[in-house]
Amino acid sequence: MEGKRIRFISIIGGILVPVCLLSAEVVCGKEPRLKPLRCVCGNFTNAAGEPVPEVMVVVIKKGSEVARVKTGQDGKFRFGELKSGNYELMGQATGYRTFRSAIVVAKPENKCKRGLAIYLDTGGLESCGSHVIKQ
């Protein structure tokens, strides 16, 4: 995406004065394709790398809620064994953009060996939104 420059005109003492308030370039990459999961677990962090507590995490299949958990103070979540299939994972916390990602569960098991690390974004003009940063 090319840089955008927004110009505003301000009236000072009855004279129109152009003012440049913002010059920003936002480069958002394509979301990485997630490998199939055996267990749906992970943690939510913010821009400073700190855990985000009390994130409501929901698993959705074909528009219907399948399961729901809330993260603790450590930002971690874990769902019990889900059946194989395609789902959407959603996370919501006060003050952050909603996270949404398609996930695939294959060969499900109860033990989480590898979880999702999810970045929650507060938003803004220079933001690409909340997303998975590693699996």
Residue frames as a rotation matrix with the C-alpha (Angstrom) as fourth column:
MET 1
0.590 0.807 0.000 0.00
0.807 -0.590 0.000 0.00
0.000 0.000 -1.000 0.00
GLU 2
-0.216 -0.669 0.711 1.42
0.590 -0.670 -0.451 3.37
0.778 0.322 0.539 -0.90
GLY 3
-0.746 -0.130 -0.653 1.86
0.632 -0.445 -0.634 6.06
-0.208 -0.886 0.415 1.72
LYS 4
0.224 0.878 0.422 -1.12
0.855 -0.385 0.347 8.29
0.467 0.284 -0.838 2.22
ARG 5
-0.886 -0.436 -0.156 -0.89
0.461 -0.801 -0.381 11.99
0.041 -0.409 0.911 2.92
ILE 6
0.185 0.982 -0.029 -3.92
0.959 -0.174 0.226 13.70
0.217 -0.070 -0.974 4.36
ARG 7
-0.868 -0.437 0.237 -4.09
0.403 -0.898 -0.179 17.47
0.291 -0.059 0.955 4.18
PHE 8
0.165 0.899 -0.405 -6.50
0.982 -0.187 -0.015 19.62
-0.089 -0.396 -0.914 6.11
ILE 9
-0.364 -0.194 0.911 -7.22
0.375 -0.926 -0.048 23.31
0.853 0.324 0.410 5.82
SER 10
-0.143 0.234 -0.962 -7.39
0.979 -0.108 -0.172 25.36
-0.144 -0.966 -0.213 8.98
ILE 11
0.426 0.315 0.848 -8.80
0.435 -0.893 0.113 28.84
0.793 0.321 -0.518 9.40
ILE 12
-0.078 -0.522 -0.849 -6.45
0.977 -0.210 0.039 31.05
-0.199 -0.827 0.527 11.40
GLY 13
-0.461 -0.075 -0.884 -7.38
0.232 -0.972 -0.039 34.70
-0.857 -0.223 0.465 11.81
GLY 14
0.492 0.776 -0.395 -9.77
-0.249 -0.309 -0.918 34.48
-0.834 0.550 0.041 8.86
ILE 15
0.033 -0.554 -0.832 -7.06
-0.999 -0.048 -0.008 33.08
-0.036 0.831 -0.554 6.54
LEU 16
0.962 0.274 0.011 -7.17
-0.271 0.955 -0.123 29.54
-0.044 0.116 0.992 5.11
VAL 17
0.011 -0.998 0.060 -3.94
-0.996 -0.006 0.090 27.75
-0.089 -0.061 -0.994 5.94
PRO 18
0.606 0.169 -0.778 -3.17
-0.370 0.925 -0.088 24.24
0.704 0.341 0.622 4.65
VAL 19
0.067 -0.541 0.838 -1.90
-0.977 0.135 0.165 21.95
-0.203 -0.830 -0.520 7.39
CYS 20
0.022 -0.131 -0.991 -0.41
-0.439 0.890 -0.127 18.50
0.898 0.438 -0.038 6.88
LEU 21
0.369 0.221 0.903 -1.49
-0.929 0.075 0.361 16.40
0.012 -0.972 0.233 9.87
LEU 22
0.480 -0.085 0.873 -0.57
-0.258 0.938 0.233 12.91
-0.838 -0.338 0.429 8.76
SER 23
0.306 -0.410 -0.859 1.93
-0.894 0.187 -0.408 11.22
0.328 0.893 -0.310 6.54
ALA 24
-0.010 -0.229 0.973 2.02
-0.676 0.719 0.163 7.50
-0.737 -0.656 -0.162 7.15
GLU 25
-0.197 -0.062 -0.978 2.83
-0.834 0.535 0.134 4.37
0.515 0.843 -0.157 5.25
VAL 26
0.155 0.320 0.935 1.16
-0.744 0.661 -0.103 1.14
-0.650 -0.679 0.341 6.23
VAL 27
-0.296 -0.285 -0.912 2.49
-0.810 0.581 0.082 -2.08
0.506 0.763 -0.403 4.78
CYS 28
0.176 0.446 0.878 0.42
-0.795 0.590 -0.140 -5.10
-0.581 -0.673 0.458 5.75
GLY 29
-0.803 -0.506 -0.315 1.53
-0.596 0.668 0.447 -8.53
-0.016 0.546 -0.837 4.71
LYS 30
0.035 0.782 -0.623 -0.68
-0.567 0.529 0.632 -11.43
0.823 0.331 0.461 3.77
GLU 31
0.397 0.169 0.902 -1.82
-0.895 0.287 0.341 -13.41
-0.201 -0.943 0.265 6.80
PRO 32
-0.698 -0.693 -0.182 0.24
-0.714 0.692 0.101 -16.58
0.056 0.201 -0.978 7.14
ARG 33
0.262 0.740 -0.619 -1.61
-0.575 0.635 0.515 -19.79
0.775 0.221 0.592 6.41
LEU 34
0.002 -0.211 0.978 -1.86
-0.977 0.206 0.046 -21.75
-0.211 -0.956 -0.206 9.64
LYS 35
-0.783 -0.270 -0.560 -0.92
-0.364 0.929 0.061 -25.40
0.504 0.252 -0.826 9.82
PRO 36
0.278 0.895 -0.350 -3.71
-0.135 0.397 0.908 -27.74
0.951 -0.205 0.232 10.96
LEU 37
-0.349 -0.312 0.884 -3.98
-0.877 -0.225 -0.425 -27.87
0.331 -0.923 -0.195 14.75
ARG 38
-0.499 0.189 -0.846 -4.35
0.254 0.965 0.066 -30.97
0.829 -0.182 -0.529 16.91
CYS 39
-0.015 0.440 -0.898 -5.33
0.995 -0.081 -0.057 -28.93
-0.098 -0.894 -0.436 19.96
VAL 40
0.230 0.164 0.959 -6.58
0.426 -0.903 0.052 -25.33
0.875 0.397 -0.277 20.03
CYS 41
0.635 -0.141 -0.760 -4.54
0.721 -0.244 0.648 -23.41
-0.277 -0.960 -0.053 22.60
GLY 42
-0.041 -0.723 0.690 -2.22
0.741 -0.485 -0.464 -20.42
0.670 0.492 0.556 22.83
ASN 43
-0.097 -0.027 -0.995 -1.80
0.843 -0.534 -0.068 -16.97
-0.530 -0.845 0.074 24.30
PHE 44
0.642 0.371 0.670 -2.72
0.645 -0.735 -0.211 -13.36
0.414 0.568 -0.712 23.58
THR 45
-0.214 -0.737 -0.641 -0.16
0.869 -0.443 0.219 -10.54
-0.446 -0.511 0.735 23.85
ASN 46
0.840 0.441 -0.315 -0.17
0.295 -0.859 -0.418 -6.80
-0.456 0.258 -0.852 23.17
ALA 47
0.848 -0.494 0.194 2.30
-0.028 -0.406 -0.913 -4.56
0.530 0.769 -0.358 21.29
ALA 48
0.278 -0.762 0.585 4.68
-0.937 -0.350 -0.011 -4.57
0.213 -0.545 -0.811 24.28
GLY 49
-0.352 -0.393 -0.849 4.68
-0.325 0.902 -0.283 -8.37
0.878 0.176 -0.445 24.36
GLU 50
-0.832 0.121 0.541 2.72
-0.536 0.077 -0.841 -8.42
-0.143 -0.990 0.001 27.61
PRO 51
-0.808 0.589 0.020 -0.10
0.585 0.798 0.144 -10.95
0.069 0.128 -0.989 28.17
VAL 52
-0.637 0.712 0.295 -3.64
-0.570 -0.693 0.440 -9.68
0.518 0.112 0.848 27.58
PRO 53
-0.950 0.295 0.104 -5.94
0.110 0.625 -0.773 -10.89
-0.293 -0.723 -0.626 30.39
GLU 54
-0.283 0.959 -0.026 -9.66
0.112 0.006 -0.994 -11.60
-0.953 -0.284 -0.109 30.15
VAL 55
-0.706 0.091 -0.702 -9.85
-0.704 -0.191 0.684 -12.18
-0.072 0.977 0.199 26.39
MET 56
0.229 0.812 0.537 -13.11
-0.443 0.578 -0.685 -13.90
-0.866 -0.081 0.493 25.47
VAL 57
-0.734 -0.547 -0.402 -12.05
-0.635 0.342 0.693 -16.64
-0.242 0.764 -0.598 23.04
VAL 58
0.261 0.923 0.284 -14.72
-0.533 0.383 -0.755 -18.34
-0.805 0.046 0.591 20.95
VAL 59
-0.893 -0.389 0.226 -14.61
-0.054 0.592 0.804 -21.26
-0.447 0.706 -0.549 18.50
ILE 60
0.063 0.919 -0.388 -17.23
-0.646 -0.259 -0.718 -21.00
-0.760 0.296 0.578 15.74
LYS 61
-0.865 -0.231 0.446 -18.29
0.167 0.706 0.688 -23.63
-0.474 0.670 -0.572 13.19
LYS 62
-0.609 0.621 0.494 -20.69
0.669 0.068 0.740 -22.77
0.426 0.781 -0.456 10.36
GLY 63
-0.348 0.423 0.837 -21.82
-0.151 -0.906 0.395 -19.60
0.925 0.011 0.379 12.15
SER 64
0.763 0.645 -0.032 -22.59
-0.107 0.176 0.979 -21.31
0.637 -0.744 0.203 15.47
GLU 65
0.061 -0.724 0.687 -20.58
-0.952 -0.250 -0.178 -21.07
0.301 -0.643 -0.704 18.66
VAL 66
0.357 -0.054 -0.933 -19.00
-0.020 0.998 -0.066 -24.42
0.934 0.042 0.355 19.57
ALA 67
0.285 -0.349 -0.893 -16.96
0.938 0.295 0.184 -23.46
0.199 -0.890 0.411 22.64
ARG 68
0.536 -0.102 0.838 -15.98
-0.087 -0.994 -0.065 -20.41
0.840 -0.038 -0.542 24.70
VAL 69
0.314 -0.475 -0.822 -13.25
0.943 0.253 0.215 -19.70
0.106 -0.843 0.527 27.28
LYS 70
0.938 -0.115 0.326 -11.77
-0.138 -0.989 0.050 -16.61
0.317 -0.092 -0.944 28.92
THR 71
0.096 -0.978 -0.183 -8.02
0.315 0.204 -0.927 -16.12
0.944 0.032 0.328 29.30
GLY 72
0.598 -0.026 -0.801 -6.53
0.800 -0.048 0.598 -15.71
-0.054 -0.998 -0.008 32.74
GLN 73
0.803 -0.350 -0.482 -4.08
-0.144 -0.899 0.413 -13.00
-0.578 -0.262 -0.772 33.79
ASP 74
-0.200 -0.945 0.261 -1.39
0.036 0.259 0.965 -14.81
-0.979 0.202 -0.017 31.77
GLY 75
-0.088 0.252 -0.964 -3.33
-0.879 -0.475 -0.044 -14.36
-0.469 0.843 0.263 28.49
LYS 76
-0.931 -0.344 -0.122 -3.40
-0.362 0.829 0.427 -18.13
-0.046 0.441 -0.896 27.88
PHE 77
0.161 0.986 0.044 -6.32
-0.931 0.167 -0.326 -20.18
-0.329 0.011 0.944 26.60
ARG 78
-0.932 -0.357 -0.069 -6.99
-0.359 0.873 0.331 -23.83
-0.058 0.333 -0.941 25.82
PHE 79
0.140 0.978 -0.153 -9.97
-0.987 0.151 0.056 -25.68
0.078 0.143 0.987 24.46
GLY 80
-0.005 -0.042 0.999 -10.70
-0.344 0.938 0.038 -29.32
-0.939 -0.343 -0.019 25.17
GLU 81
-0.781 -0.358 0.512 -10.61
0.263 0.554 0.790 -31.73
-0.567 0.751 -0.339 22.29
LEU 82
0.030 0.741 -0.671 -12.52
-0.703 -0.461 -0.541 -30.44
-0.710 0.488 0.508 19.27
LYS 83
0.493 0.196 0.848 -13.61
0.374 0.832 -0.409 -32.72
-0.786 0.519 0.337 16.43
SER 84
-0.632 -0.698 0.338 -11.71
0.568 -0.120 0.814 -32.58
-0.527 0.706 0.472 13.14
GLY 85
0.350 0.770 0.534 -12.96
0.934 -0.240 -0.266 -29.82
-0.076 0.592 -0.802 10.87
ASN 86
-0.517 -0.420 0.746 -12.84
0.562 -0.824 -0.074 -26.19
0.646 0.381 0.662 9.80
TYR 87
0.318 0.547 -0.774 -13.52
0.938 -0.301 0.173 -23.52
-0.138 -0.781 -0.609 12.42
GLU 88
0.193 -0.305 0.932 -13.14
0.157 -0.928 -0.336 -19.82
0.968 0.212 -0.132 13.06
LEU 89
-0.088 -0.307 -0.948 -11.29
0.992 0.058 -0.111 -18.66
0.089 -0.950 0.300 16.17
MET 90
0.261 0.243 0.934 -12.31
0.237 -0.954 0.182 -15.27
0.936 0.174 -0.307 17.57
GLY 91
-0.255 -0.372 -0.892 -10.87
0.962 -0.004 -0.273 -13.28
0.098 -0.928 0.359 20.47
GLN 92
0.272 0.404 0.873 -12.30
0.277 -0.902 0.332 -10.09
0.922 0.151 -0.357 22.01
ALA 93
-0.156 -0.326 -0.932 -10.92
0.987 -0.085 -0.135 -7.92
-0.035 -0.941 0.335 24.79
THR 94
0.824 0.496 -0.273 -11.81
0.516 -0.856 0.004 -4.41
-0.232 -0.144 -0.962 25.93
GLY 95
0.543 -0.590 -0.598 -9.59
-0.352 -0.806 0.476 -1.81
-0.762 -0.048 -0.645 24.27
TYR 96
-0.604 -0.777 0.180 -8.37
-0.208 0.371 0.905 -4.13
-0.770 0.509 -0.385 21.47
ARG 97
-0.216 0.468 -0.857 -9.43
-0.972 -0.018 0.235 -4.96
0.095 0.883 0.459 17.94
THR 98
0.606 0.504 0.615 -11.29
-0.531 0.833 -0.159 -8.25
-0.592 -0.230 0.772 17.57
PHE 99
-0.594 -0.797 -0.110 -9.13
-0.692 0.437 0.574 -11.13
-0.409 0.418 -0.811 16.41
ARG 100
0.638 0.736 0.225 -10.53
-0.482 0.610 -0.629 -13.57
-0.600 0.293 0.745 13.83
SER 101
-0.428 -0.769 -0.475 -8.80
-0.886 0.252 0.390 -16.40
-0.180 0.588 -0.789 12.04
ALA 102
0.676 0.539 -0.503 -9.81
-0.647 0.760 -0.055 -19.53
0.353 0.363 0.863 10.18
ILE 103
-0.352 -0.767 0.536 -8.36
-0.885 0.459 0.077 -22.68
-0.305 -0.448 -0.841 11.76
VAL 104
0.327 0.363 -0.872 -8.37
-0.595 0.797 0.109 -26.35
0.734 0.483 0.477 10.85
VAL 105
0.052 -0.259 0.965 -8.37
-0.882 0.441 0.165 -29.10
-0.468 -0.860 -0.205 13.46
ALA 106
0.418 -0.011 -0.908 -6.93
-0.616 0.732 -0.292 -32.41
0.668 0.681 0.299 12.26
LYS 107
0.011 -0.377 -0.926 -6.20
0.366 0.864 -0.347 -35.58
0.931 -0.335 0.147 14.24
PRO 108
0.361 0.199 0.911 -7.40
-0.546 -0.747 0.380 -33.95
0.756 -0.635 -0.161 17.48
GLU 109
-0.102 -0.371 -0.923 -5.80
0.666 0.663 -0.341 -34.68
0.739 -0.650 0.179 20.83
ASN 110
0.815 0.508 -0.279 -6.16
0.517 -0.418 0.747 -33.27
0.263 -0.753 -0.604 24.35
LYS 111
0.305 -0.791 -0.531 -2.50
0.650 -0.235 0.723 -32.35
-0.696 -0.565 0.442 24.88
CYS 112
1.000 0.005 0.018 -1.32
0.016 -0.741 -0.672 -29.08
0.010 0.672 -0.740 23.32
LYS 113
0.308 -0.949 0.069 2.25
0.860 0.309 0.405 -29.43
-0.406 -0.065 0.912 22.11
ARG 114
-0.815 -0.513 0.271 2.22
0.580 -0.708 0.402 -26.29
-0.014 0.485 0.874 19.98
GLY 115
0.109 0.888 -0.448 -0.02
0.786 -0.353 -0.507 -23.27
-0.608 -0.296 -0.737 20.54
LEU 116
0.301 0.105 0.948 -0.89
0.770 -0.613 -0.177 -20.06
0.562 0.783 -0.266 18.76
ALA 117
-0.489 -0.394 -0.778 0.79
0.707 -0.702 -0.089 -16.77
-0.511 -0.594 0.622 19.73
ILE 118
0.164 0.700 0.695 -1.77
0.922 -0.359 0.144 -14.08
0.350 0.617 -0.705 18.95
TYR 119
-0.872 -0.458 -0.172 -1.07
0.486 -0.853 -0.191 -10.33
-0.059 -0.250 0.966 18.87
LEU 120
0.273 0.960 -0.061 -3.98
0.955 -0.278 -0.103 -8.09
-0.115 -0.030 -0.993 19.85
ASP 121
-0.697 -0.494 0.520 -3.87
0.627 -0.772 0.108 -4.61
0.348 0.401 0.847 18.33
THR 122
-0.401 0.533 -0.745 -5.43
0.515 -0.542 -0.664 -1.46
-0.758 -0.650 -0.057 19.72
GLY 123
0.512 0.603 0.612 -6.06
0.833 -0.176 -0.525 -0.14
-0.209 0.778 -0.592 16.19
GLY 124
0.174 -0.420 -0.890 -5.19
0.010 -0.903 0.429 3.15
-0.985 -0.084 -0.153 14.62
LEU 125
0.775 0.176 -0.607 -4.27
-0.527 -0.352 -0.774 4.47
-0.350 0.919 -0.180 11.20
GLU 126
-0.036 -0.884 -0.467 -0.93
-0.962 0.157 -0.222 2.66
0.269 0.441 -0.856 11.04
SER 127
-0.335 0.002 0.942 -2.34
-0.650 0.724 -0.232 -0.70
-0.682 -0.690 -0.241 12.04
CYS 128
-0.658 0.111 -0.745 -2.89
-0.567 0.579 0.586 -4.00
0.496 0.808 -0.318 10.27
GLY 129
0.411 0.901 0.141 -5.06
-0.749 0.245 0.616 -5.36
0.520 -0.359 0.775 13.08
SER 130
0.164 -0.256 0.953 -4.85
-0.794 0.538 0.282 -8.31
-0.585 -0.803 -0.115 15.42
HIS 131
0.567 -0.033 -0.823 -3.23
-0.663 0.574 -0.480 -11.45
0.488 0.818 0.304 14.01
VAL 132
0.941 -0.329 0.074 -1.37
0.248 0.824 0.510 -14.69
-0.229 -0.461 0.857 14.70
ILE 133
0.574 -0.795 -0.197 2.35
-0.815 -0.577 -0.050 -13.99
-0.073 0.189 -0.979 15.05
LYS 134
-0.569 -0.714 -0.408 3.51
-0.761 0.646 -0.067 -17.60
0.311 0.272 -0.910 15.31
GLN 135
0.649 0.753 -0.108 2.29
-0.688 0.642 0.339 -21.15
0.325 -0.146 0.934 15.67
